[in-house]
Amino acid sequence: MQLTQTVHQYLRERPDGCALCFEDRVVSHAGFADRVARLAAVLRQRGVKVGDRVAVLGLGSDRYLEALYAIWWAGAVINPVNARWSVAEITYSLRDSTTSVLLVDEHFAGLVPEILADTPCLDTVLDMDVSGAGPAVGLDSLEQLMAVATPVADAARAGDDLAAIMYTGGTTGFPKGVMLSHRALVYGALSSLATAPHPGAAPVLHVAPFFHIAGLAAVVQSALRAAPQIVTAAFDEPTALRLIEEHKVADVFMVPTMLRRVLDHPDRPSRDCSSLRSIRYGAAPIDSALLADAMEAFPGAGFYHLYGQTENSPMISILPPADHTTVVPRGVV
């Protein structure tokens, strides 16, 4: 199994179908495949070889997802950098993983001089230029390079070939880089889909960061079922509610604090969220009152509790809607 297999499949089966939506940009499966192959070409032109580490530092965007798949297409290994880290933590992960190329968006381009000063293994930094305003001073625009690049063939890395290095915190010491193969990420997604079926090819909303295994796993699962992926830069309650209504989102993953904030937001009662069929939550404890409130607010959605860890790619257990029948509603003793 290879992570880029879905790019090939849906280019053949539904080239005009929606692959990604970000702000006012809509990318078809054909457009996504073309951009992935062009971005991979740029990486190879910059010396990226099979097995090399390429980091991505940015907020959520369509450009971020294109970068993930282009890195795999080029035969390289993704290192999604935690956007909440300090410069010292960022440079540690780049050195530890021997990352040679960094793709950065405008939110973090200002950190590049500090990062380069402490990361001797870093040869190339490219600006993803998500906003289209142009690259930061001193950086080449990935968008401009892609415009003149000739698409390259998929390196077709698969099976036990290394696909990702995901940094995860421990109880002591520095974060550890967990090495995940193509097989691990694909099988993890397939097992999750089998245990907790998603609502077909209906749209999914991504509000979890892609540097976290929960966010990355949601991308792989969505790609496997050809679901249009609605992307946000970062979690924001009114934006999430608006996107659910506008795109008829059927599936979303949220941590409990996100659920609480959505439920408490004044826009929620006026937004049509009846399209939701699957709400997945995890990564932190949830109390019964919050769960009862959420189930009452979104009666058409099945609730799934997810428990996992980065090393497991990531699912360990899933509690489906059938196991959510004993929640005590508010006011009932």
C-alpha positions in Angstrom: 0.0 0.0 0.0 1.2 3.5 -0.8 -0.2 6.8 0.4 -0.2 8.3 -3.1 -2.4 5.6 -4.5 -5.5 7.6 -3.9 -4.2 10.5 -6.0 -3.9 8.1 -8.9 -7.2 6.4 -8.3 -9.4 9.6 -8.1 -7.5 11.2 -11.0 -8.9 8.3 -13.1 -12.3 7.8 -11.5 -13.5 11.4 -10.8 -11.0 14.0 -12.1 -13.5 16.8 -11.9 -14.6 16.0 -8.4 -13.7 18.2 -5.5 -10.5 17.2 -3.6 -9.9 20.3 -1.4 -11.5 23.6 -0.4 -9.6 26.3 1.4 -11.1 29.8 1.7 -12.1 30.7 -1.9 -10.0 28.0 -3.6 -11.5 24.8 -4.8 -9.1 22.1 -6.1 -10.3 19.2 -8.2 -8.7 15.7 -8.1 -7.1 16.4 -11.5 -5.8 19.8 -10.3 -4.6 18.2 -7.1 -2.7 15.5 -8.9 -1.1 18.0 -11.2 0.0 20.3 -8.4 1.4 17.4 -6.4 3.5 16.2 -9.3 4.8 19.7 -10.0 5.7 20.3 -6.4 7.5 17.0 -6.3 9.4 18.1 -9.4 10.5 21.2 -7.6 11.7 19.2 -4.6 13.7 16.9 -6.9 15.2 20.0 -8.7 16.3 21.2 -5.2 18.2 17.9 -4.6 15.6 15.9 -2.7 16.3 12.2 -3.1 14.3 9.1 -2.0 14.3 8.9 1.7 15.3 12.5 2.4 13.4 14.4 5.1 11.3 17.4 4.1 9.6 19.5 6.8 6.4 21.5 6.6 5.9 24.5 9.0 2.6 26.3 8.6 -1.0 26.6 9.5 -3.7 24.4 7.8 -4.3 25.1 4.1 -4.7 23.4 0.7 -1.0 24.1 0.1 -0.1 22.1 3.2 -2.0 19.0 2.0 -0.5 19.4 -1.4 2.9 19.5 0.2 2.3 16.3 2.2 1.4 14.3 -0.9 4.1 15.9 -3.0 6.8 14.9 -0.5 5.5 11.3 -0.7 5.3 11.6 -4.5 8.9 12.6 -4.6 9.8 9.5 -2.5 10.8 11.6 0.5 9.7 11.6 4.2 7.5 14.2 5.8 8.4 15.9 9.0 5.3 18.0 9.9 6.7 20.6 12.4 4.7 21.5 15.4 3.6 25.1 14.8 3.3 25.8 18.5 6.9 25.1 19.2 9.6 27.6 20.0 12.5 28.1 17.5 14.7 26.0 19.7 12.3 23.1 19.6 11.8 23.4 15.9 15.5 23.4 15.2 16.0 20.4 17.5 13.5 18.3 15.4 15.1 19.4 12.1 18.5 18.4 13.3 17.3 15.2 15.0 15.6 14.0 11.8 18.4 15.4 9.5 15.8 17.4 7.5 17.3 19.0 4.4 14.3 21.0 3.0 11.8 23.2 4.8 8.5 24.4 3.3 7.2 27.3 5.3 4.1 29.6 5.1 3.9 33.3 5.7 2.9 32.9 9.3 6.4 31.4 10.1 8.6 32.9 7.4 10.0 35.4 9.8 11.5 32.6 11.9 13.6 31.3 9.0 16.9 33.3 9.8 16.9 31.9 13.3 16.1 28.4 12.1 18.9 28.4 9.5 21.4 29.7 12.1 20.9 26.6 14.2 20.2 23.9 11.6 23.3 23.1 9.6 21.6 20.1 7.9 19.0 22.5 6.3 19.9 23.2 2.7 16.7 24.7 1.3 13.8 26.8 2.5 10.8 27.5 0.2 7.9 29.8 0.9 4.5 28.1 0.2 3.0 31.6 -0.2 -0.5 30.4 0.9 -2.0 33.9 0.7 -0.7 34.6 -2.8 0.8 37.9 -1.6 4.3 36.8 -2.7 7.2 35.2 -0.9 9.0 36.6 2.1 12.2 38.5 1.5 15.1 36.1 0.7 12.9 33.1 0.0 11.9 31.5 -3.3 8.2 31.2 -4.0 7.1 27.5 -4.2 4.2 28.7 -6.3 6.4 30.4 -8.9 8.7 27.4 -9.1 5.7 25.0 -9.6 4.4 27.2 -12.4 7.4 26.4 -14.6 8.0 22.9 -13.4 7.4 19.8 -15.5 5.4 17.2 -13.5 7.4 14.1 -12.5 6.4 10.5 -12.1 5.4 9.1 -8.7 8.3 7.5 -6.9 5.7 4.9 -5.8 7.2 4.3 -2.3 5.0 1.8 -0.4 4.8 -0.9 2.2 7.6 -0.6 4.8 9.2 2.4 3.2 9.4 5.3 5.6 6.6 7.9 5.1 6.6 10.2 8.1 8.5 11.2 11.2 6.0 12.5 13.7 7.4 14.2 16.9 5.6 13.3 20.1 6.2 14.5 23.6 7.1 12.1 26.4 7.1 12.5 30.2 10.8 13.5 30.2 13.4 14.7 27.8 13.1 15.9 24.3 10.2 15.0 21.9 10.8 11.6 20.1 10.5 11.3 16.3 8.2 8.4 15.6 8.9 6.7 12.3 5.8 5.6 10.4 5.7 3.7 7.2 3.3 3.9 4.3 1.8 0.6 5.3 1.3 1.8 8.9 -0.5 5.0 7.9 -2.7 3.3 5.2 -3.6 0.3 7.4 -4.3 2.6 10.3 -6.7 4.5 8.2 -8.3 1.4 6.7 -8.8 -0.2 10.2 -10.4 3.0 11.4 -12.8 3.2 8.4 -13.7 -0.5 9.0 -14.4 0.0 12.7 -16.1 3.4 12.4 -17.4 3.9 8.9 -17.5 7.4 7.6 -20.5 8.8 5.8 -19.4 7.8 2.2 -17.8 10.5 0.1 -19.5 13.4 1.9 -17.4 16.4 2.9 -15.1 16.3 5.9 -14.0 19.4 7.9 -10.4 19.5 9.2 -10.0 21.6 12.3 -7.2 19.6 14.0 -3.6 20.6 13.1 -1.9 18.5 10.5 1.3 18.2 12.5 -0.6 16.1 15.0 -1.2 12.4 14.2 -5.0 12.9 14.6 -5.0 15.6 11.9 -2.8 13.6 9.6 -4.8 10.4 10.1 -8.0 12.3 9.2 -6.4 13.4 5.9 -5.4 9.9 5.0 -8.9 8.5 5.9 -10.6 11.2 3.9 -8.4 10.6 0.9 -9.2 6.9 0.9 -12.9 7.6 0.5 -12.5 10.5 -1.9 -14.2 12.9 0.5 -13.9 16.6 -0.3 -11.6 18.0 2.4 -12.6 21.4 3.8 -9.5 22.9 5.4 -9.2 25.7 7.9 -6.0 27.6 8.9 -6.8 27.0 12.6 -9.7 26.1 14.7 -12.2 29.0 15.1 -15.8 28.4 16.3 -17.7 30.7 13.9 -15.7 29.6 10.9 -16.2 26.0 11.7 -20.0 26.5 12.1 -20.1 28.5 8.8 -18.2 25.9 6.9 -20.3 23.0 8.2 -23.4 24.9 6.9 -21.9 26.1 3.6 -20.3 22.8 2.6 -22.9 20.4 4.1 -20.1 18.8 6.1 -20.9 15.3 7.2 -17.8 14.4 9.3 -15.5 16.2 11.7 -13.0 15.4 14.4 -12.7 17.7 17.4 -11.0 17.5 20.8 -13.5 18.0 23.7 -12.5 21.6 24.3 -13.4 22.4 20.6 -16.8 20.7 21.1 -17.4 22.9 24.2 -16.5 26.1 22.4 -18.7 25.2 19.4 -21.6 24.4 21.6 -21.3 27.6 23.6 -20.8 29.9 20.6 -23.8 32.3 20.0 -23.8 31.4 16.2 -24.4 27.7 16.8 -28.3 27.8 17.2 -28.7 29.8 14.0 -26.4 27.6 11.9 -27.7 24.6 10.0 -25.6 21.7 11.1 -28.1 19.0 10.1 -25.6 17.6 7.6 -23.4 16.2 10.3 -23.5 12.4 10.4 -20.2 11.7 12.3 -18.6 13.5 15.1 -15.3 12.0 16.3 -13.7 13.2 19.5 -10.6 12.2 21.5 -7.0 13.3 22.4 -8.3 14.4 25.8 -10.9 13.3 28.4 -14.5 14.3 28.0 -17.1 14.7 30.8 -20.6 13.2 30.6 -22.3 16.6 30.7 -20.4 17.9 27.7 -21.1 14.7 25.8 -24.8 14.9 26.6 -24.9 18.5 25.5 -23.2 17.7 22.2 -25.4 14.7 21.5 -28.5 16.8 22.1 -27.2 19.7 20.0 -26.3 17.4 17.0 -29.0 14.6 17.1 -28.3 13.5 13.5 -24.7 12.7 14.2 -23.2 9.5 15.4 -20.6 10.0 18.1 -17.3 8.1 18.1 -14.7 8.2 20.9 -11.2 7.7 19.6 -8.2 6.6 21.6 -4.8 6.3 20.0 -1.1 7.2 20.0 1.3 8.4 17.4 3.3 5.1 17.6 0.2 3.2 16.7 -0.6 5.1 13.5 -2.7 6.1 15.6 -5.9 4.1 16.6 -5.9 1.8 19.6 -9.7 1.7 20.3 -12.9 3.3 18.9 -16.2 3.4 20.7 -19.0 3.7 18.1 -22.4 5.3 18.5 -23.8 2.0 19.9 -21.6 2.6 23.0 -22.9 6.1 23.5 -26.4 5.1 24.6 -25.9 5.4 28.4 -24.9 9.1 28.6 -27.0 10.7 31.3 -28.8 13.8 30.0 -28.6 17.0 32.0 -31.2 17.2 34.7 -31.5 13.5 35.1 -30.2 11.9 38.3 
